[in-house]
């Protein structure tokens, strides 16, 4: 049996012990901007990748975000307790300047005006399966 790669296994608390490298994130963002996706989904998908990488938010937290949770003038995102695993106290996370820029452009140009930051094509909000 080959040796186990411990860097790919969660620690005793279930947390990841390996992370994406910046060049891997850039490769994912490049795929989002390819012709494989309709133009109106490209910005949304790129922002999902950038925001997840910048903040470490889980899929269920990303899709649960409302536009009102963003303060792009300050560069923060508010994360209420009910979106977080285990219901810890609410958190306010700082955003990188590039993430704020992408969010501003995305929100300005998105195709649906709904409360959710990330709407789906057929509903007002993406689901955590990114359907």
C-alpha positions as CSV (number, residue, x, y, z in Angstrom):
1,X,0.0,0.0,0.0
2,X,1.4,3.5,-0.9
3,X,2.2,5.9,1.9
4,X,-0.6,8.3,2.8
5,X,-0.2,11.9,1.9
6,X,-0.9,13.5,5.3
7,X,-1.1,17.0,3.7
8,X,-4.4,16.1,2.0
9,X,-6.1,14.7,5.1
10,X,-8.1,16.8,7.6
11,X,-6.6,17.2,11.1
12,X,-8.3,15.8,14.2
13,X,-10.8,18.7,14.2
14,X,-11.8,18.1,10.5
15,X,-9.9,21.2,9.2
16,X,-8.0,21.1,6.0
17,X,-4.3,20.7,6.3
18,X,-3.6,21.9,2.7
19,X,-4.6,25.0,0.8
20,X,-4.8,26.2,-2.7
21,X,-1.8,28.0,-4.1
22,X,-2.4,31.5,-5.7
23,X,-1.6,30.1,-9.2
24,X,-4.3,27.4,-8.7
25,X,-6.9,30.1,-7.8
26,X,-5.9,32.2,-10.9
27,X,-6.3,29.1,-13.0
28,X,-9.9,28.6,-11.7
29,X,-10.6,32.3,-12.3
30,X,-9.4,32.0,-15.8
31,X,-11.8,29.1,-16.4
32,X,-14.6,31.2,-15.1
33,X,-13.9,33.8,-17.8
34,X,-13.7,31.3,-20.6
35,X,-16.3,31.0,-23.3
36,X,-17.5,27.8,-21.6
37,X,-19.9,30.1,-19.6
38,X,-22.4,32.7,-20.8
39,X,-21.0,36.2,-20.3
40,X,-23.5,37.0,-17.6
41,X,-22.3,34.1,-15.4
42,X,-18.5,34.8,-15.9
43,X,-18.3,37.7,-13.4
44,X,-20.5,35.9,-10.9
45,X,-18.3,32.7,-11.0
46,X,-15.1,34.7,-10.8
47,X,-16.3,36.6,-7.8
48,X,-17.3,33.4,-6.1
49,X,-13.8,32.1,-6.5
50,X,-12.2,35.3,-5.4
51,X,-14.4,35.8,-2.4
52,X,-14.0,32.2,-1.2
53,X,-10.3,32.4,-1.5
54,X,-10.1,35.8,0.1
55,X,-12.3,35.0,3.1
56,X,-12.3,31.2,3.5
57,X,-16.1,31.2,3.4
58,X,-17.8,27.8,3.0
59,X,-20.2,27.2,0.0
60,X,-23.3,27.5,2.2
61,X,-22.0,30.8,3.6
62,X,-21.2,32.2,0.2
63,X,-24.6,31.4,-1.2
64,X,-26.3,32.7,2.0
65,X,-24.8,36.2,1.6
66,X,-27.2,39.1,0.9
67,X,-26.0,42.3,-0.7
68,X,-26.8,44.1,2.5
69,X,-24.0,42.1,4.2
70,X,-21.4,43.8,2.0
71,X,-19.9,47.2,2.9
72,X,-17.7,47.8,-0.1
73,X,-16.8,51.4,1.0
74,X,-15.1,49.9,4.0
75,X,-14.1,46.6,2.3
76,X,-15.9,44.2,4.6
77,X,-18.5,41.4,4.6
78,X,-20.7,40.7,7.5
79,X,-21.3,37.0,8.4
80,X,-24.3,36.5,10.6
81,X,-24.3,33.6,13.1
82,X,-27.1,31.7,11.3
83,X,-24.9,31.3,8.2
84,X,-21.9,29.9,10.1
85,X,-21.2,26.3,11.1
86,X,-22.0,25.9,14.7
87,X,-23.6,29.3,15.1
88,X,-20.6,31.3,16.5
89,X,-21.0,35.0,17.1
90,X,-21.4,37.2,14.0
91,X,-18.2,38.1,12.2
92,X,-17.0,40.9,10.0
93,X,-14.4,39.9,7.5
94,X,-12.0,42.3,5.7
95,X,-11.8,42.0,2.0
96,X,-8.7,42.5,-0.3
97,X,-8.9,45.5,-2.6
98,X,-9.1,43.2,-5.7
99,X,-12.1,41.4,-4.2
100,X,-13.9,44.7,-3.5
101,X,-13.2,45.8,-7.1
102,X,-14.6,42.5,-8.5
103,X,-17.6,42.7,-6.3
104,X,-18.4,46.3,-7.3
105,X,-18.2,45.4,-11.0
106,X,-20.2,42.3,-10.6
107,X,-23.0,43.9,-8.5
108,X,-23.1,46.9,-11.0
109,X,-23.5,44.6,-14.0
110,X,-25.3,41.5,-12.7
111,X,-28.4,40.4,-14.5
112,X,-30.8,40.1,-11.5
113,X,-31.6,42.6,-8.8
114,X,-32.3,40.3,-5.8
115,X,-31.3,40.3,-2.2
116,X,-28.8,37.4,-2.6
117,X,-25.3,38.3,-3.7
118,X,-25.3,35.2,-5.9
119,X,-28.5,34.5,-7.7
120,X,-29.0,31.3,-9.8
121,X,-30.3,31.4,-13.3
122,X,-33.7,29.9,-12.3
123,X,-34.0,31.2,-8.7
124,X,-33.2,34.2,-6.6
125,X,-30.3,32.4,-4.8
126,X,-27.7,29.8,-5.6
127,X,-27.8,26.7,-3.5
128,X,-24.7,25.3,-1.8
129,X,-24.3,22.8,-4.6
130,X,-23.8,25.8,-6.9
131,X,-26.6,24.6,-9.2
